Amino acid sequence: MYRTHTCGELRFEDSGKEVTLSGWIQRSRDLGGMTFIDLRDRYGITQLVFNMETDPGLCRKARQLGREFVIQAEGLVTERSNKNPNLPTGDIEIVVSRFLVLNPSVTPPFTIENESDGGDELRMKYRFLDLRRNPLKENLLLRHRMAMETRNYFNCHNFVEIETPFLIKSTPEGARDFVVPSRIFPGQFYALPQSPQTFKQLLMVAGYDRYFQIVKCFRDEDLRADRQPEFTQIDCEMSFVHQDDILDTFEGMLKHLFKTIKGIEMDRPFPRLTYEEAMELYGSDKPDLRFEMKISNLTSIIKGKGFPAFETAEYIGGICAPNCSDYSRKQLDALTEFVKKPQIGAKGLIYIKYNTDGSVKSTIDKYYASDAMIQWAEQLQAKPGDLILIIAGLKPVALKALCELRLEMGGRLNLRDKNKFVPLWVTDFPLLEWDEETHRFYAMHHPFTAPKPEEMEKLDIDPAGVHANAYDCVVNGVEIGGGSIRIHDEKLQEKMFRLLGFTEQEAKKQFGFLMQAFLYGAPPHGGIAFGFDRVVSLFAGEESIRDVIAFPKNNAARDVMIDTPSGISEDQLNELSLKIKKDNPAN
């Protein structure tokens, strides 16, 4: 056999055993008459020892070994004289009597250590080497454990894991589809699923009342740190349920994961905010509740004193940064420049220093008396020593800017602790959103989301004012899941398609199979999908989901390791009845 033990297995109690290990050389150290090699495998590191006095030939051979050579080593487990408390195997070492090079290695393009000297693109190109580093290995092992515990939870709650197809029909809603040309049906295409949405609804019609799947999904969209063209969802659907049933079930799932993976007990029920409350208090539908610093609407108590920026503003809002009244002019100028960034969009920033002696100092002293500004401070629940930051403008722009400013201040004040986890549900989203460019409604979630039952009649008279029976799960300012109660009635689904601008023929062409299924006794049902990559990155403390995916794409949706996307041969194009447009700028 290649090994009797792994490189992370041996302990002091194994002293005196003859063992065989196999793995990669992490590093080698020549210290006069001794050579030490750290041998690594997936399970850990064990120190190998070669002695020039007792076996000079073997020691000289060992000194010719390079980093990342794959070797097999036999020897005696002995107590280590200079123990390493940072290694589980740090009490022992192997005095090698024989070794065999199983495969040599060229010099790696970067150091395979916890802190590597390789840049992102280089490590992406050699991802198979990057995956040997402990941080990525630990992330993938965490991902495995989380997948297993997710399955354990659902299995214990009567869910059935059912696979759904990857080659499906292209639909017009949501992001762009990735399409797959059909050789058998020239000129026709499959699409890769953005989610298994319609199939899980069909499974409810089929009577499988509790479905889940850890499934790959595909979206052709602009990328960022928390997006990949292919990603993984924990996809779920339940029949004969109301919203509270679903929220309770998936609070239980998250509680189970936090307990089994991180040893954290989550309090239940999770806090809930409506969409309107979240936007008013935090300027975001995915607020970070690890710290307070809520937004306060100051419009009614500030307007009317002649300050031009306030008089012309639709909305005036503020936040209170605790213990920051000693901020310098340089620091305040930096905050002003921050909110004026194009991606944030504020025109400026007003500050009020609520000094520790109870006095106030502001950029707008000449327009407002101290008593008035202290009144604003009281509305913001400020205390002496705090800093009040105010932004005015169009309401959506001001709220967005205040949201970003709140997060920036939370970071500066070390209030966004990665080891603290605060979940919440955001509910009652608008059902529809109006697009001025196309002059039509779009579904806020997707076309199969049910309206709130008590607002059903408003669909005919005020569709923009109808709320969805929908919910998002947010942890630490990251949306990790979202779902809704679904439409299960054919007539209501037809009405929804009409509101979204579908003709009857278009609706039947795209979703006729689902409409037909509703004619055969569809149960009330609803579901949710959690972004599995996002949940794992949250648990791992990583900013990017790329760090918890074995073989991700880069920010340009390219796999630089295997060099794809790439062209295909003329023969393949002919088989698929395709022709590449030569005048396409992308070519």
Secondary structure as UniProt FT lines:
FT   TURN            7..9
FT   HELIX           12..14
FT   TURN            15..16
FT   STRAND          18..31
FT   TURN            32..33
FT   STRAND          34..41
FT   TURN            42..43
FT   STRAND          44..51
FT   TURN            52..54
FT   HELIX           56..62
FT   TURN            63..64
FT   TURN            67..68
FT   STRAND          70..79
FT   TURN            85..86
FT   TURN            88..91
FT   STRAND          92..103
FT   HELIX           120..125
FT   HELIX           127..130
FT   TURN            131..132
FT   HELIX           134..156
FT   TURN            157..158
FT   STRAND          160..161
FT   STRAND          179..181
FT   TURN            186..187
FT   STRAND          189..191
FT   HELIX           197..205
FT   TURN            206..207
FT   STRAND          210..218
FT   TURN            225..226
FT   STRAND          230..239
FT   HELIX           243..262
FT   STRAND          272..274
FT   HELIX           275..282
FT   TURN            289..290
FT   STRAND          296..297
FT   HELIX           299..302
FT   HELIX           308..311
FT   STRAND          315..321
FT   TURN            322..323
FT   TURN            325..326
FT   HELIX           329..339
FT   TURN            342..344
FT   STRAND          350..354
FT   TURN            356..357
FT   STRAND          360..362
FT   TURN            363..367
FT   HELIX           370..379
FT   TURN            380..381
FT   TURN            384..385
FT   STRAND          386..393
FT   HELIX           395..412
FT   TURN            413..414
FT   TURN            418..419
FT   STRAND          423..427
FT   STRAND          432..435
FT   TURN            436..439
FT   STRAND          440..443
FT   TURN            447..448
FT   HELIX           453..455
FT   TURN            456..457
FT   HELIX           458..461
FT   HELIX           463..465
FT   STRAND          467..468
FT   STRAND          470..475
FT   TURN            476..477
FT   STRAND          478..486
FT   HELIX           490..499
FT   TURN            500..501
FT   HELIX           504..518
FT   TURN            519..521
FT   STRAND          525..531
FT   HELIX           532..540
FT   HELIX           545..548
FT   TURN            555..556
FT   TURN            560..563
FT   HELIX           570..575
FT   TURN            576..577
FT   TURN            582..583
FT   TURN            585..586
//
